[in-house]
Amino acid sequence: MKNTMRGIGWMLLWGASAAYAAQGGESESVGWLGYLFAGFFAVVIVTQLVPAAILFVGMLKGIFSLRDKKDVSAAQVE
């Protein structure tokens, strides 16, 4: 068992060193999967911005609307 584990360790070490020395890792293109990944998160952000914009516009309307309604707290209690 000890020799088996030692052999597996050497195989892993040898395989890792060969992978680091491999050619072809200098590509600068992202690829379609990278664009799909970034596009998914762009869609998530946009779908969260739409309700936030609607709430913000509603808040601004509430702040800057004319005070036609009577203030309940200023009403006199009889």
C-alpha positions as CSV (number, residue, x, y, z in Angstrom):
1,M,0.0,0.0,0.0
2,K,2.9,2.3,0.8
3,N,4.5,1.8,-2.6
4,T,1.2,2.3,-4.3
5,M,0.6,5.7,-2.7
6,R,4.2,6.7,-3.4
7,G,3.7,5.7,-7.1
8,I,0.5,7.7,-7.3
9,G,2.3,10.7,-5.8
10,W,5.0,10.5,-8.4
11,M,2.5,10.2,-11.2
12,L,0.6,13.3,-10.0
13,L,3.8,15.3,-9.6
14,W,5.1,14.2,-13.1
15,G,1.7,15.0,-14.7
16,A,1.6,18.4,-13.2
17,S,5.1,19.3,-14.4
18,A,4.2,18.2,-17.9
19,A,1.0,20.3,-17.8
20,Y,2.9,23.4,-16.8
21,A,5.3,23.0,-19.6
22,A,2.6,22.5,-22.3
23,Q,2.3,25.0,-25.2
24,G,-0.8,26.7,-26.3
25,G,-1.9,28.6,-23.1
26,E,-1.0,32.0,-24.6
27,S,-4.4,32.5,-26.4
28,E,-6.0,35.9,-25.8
29,S,-9.5,35.2,-27.1
30,V,-12.3,34.7,-24.6
31,G,-14.5,32.4,-26.6
32,W,-18.3,32.1,-26.8
33,L,-18.6,30.5,-23.4
34,G,-16.9,33.4,-21.7
35,Y,-19.2,35.9,-23.5
36,L,-22.2,33.7,-22.5
37,F,-21.1,33.8,-18.9
38,A,-20.7,37.6,-18.9
39,G,-24.0,38.1,-20.7
40,F,-25.8,36.0,-18.1
41,F,-24.6,38.3,-15.4
42,A,-25.4,41.4,-17.5
43,V,-29.0,40.1,-17.8
44,V,-29.2,39.5,-14.0
45,I,-28.0,43.1,-13.3
46,V,-30.4,44.7,-15.8
47,T,-33.4,42.7,-14.4
48,Q,-32.6,44.1,-11.0
49,L,-32.2,47.6,-12.2
50,V,-35.7,47.8,-13.8
51,P,-37.6,47.4,-10.5
52,A,-35.1,49.6,-8.7
53,A,-35.7,52.4,-11.3
54,I,-39.5,52.0,-10.9
55,L,-39.3,52.3,-7.1
56,F,-36.9,55.3,-7.4
57,V,-39.3,57.2,-9.8
58,G,-42.2,56.4,-7.4
59,M,-40.2,57.8,-4.5
60,L,-39.4,61.0,-6.4
61,K,-43.0,61.4,-7.3
62,G,-44.0,61.1,-3.6
63,I,-41.3,63.6,-2.5
64,F,-42.0,66.3,-5.1
65,S,-45.8,65.9,-5.5
66,L,-48.1,68.7,-4.5
67,R,-49.5,68.5,-1.0
68,D,-53.2,68.4,-1.9
69,K,-54.0,65.8,0.7
70,K,-54.6,66.9,4.3
71,D,-52.0,66.0,6.8
72,V,-53.6,63.5,9.2
73,S,-51.2,64.3,12.0
74,A,-52.2,68.0,11.9
75,A,-55.9,67.2,12.3
76,Q,-57.5,68.4,15.5
77,V,-59.0,65.8,17.7
78,E,-62.4,66.8,19.1
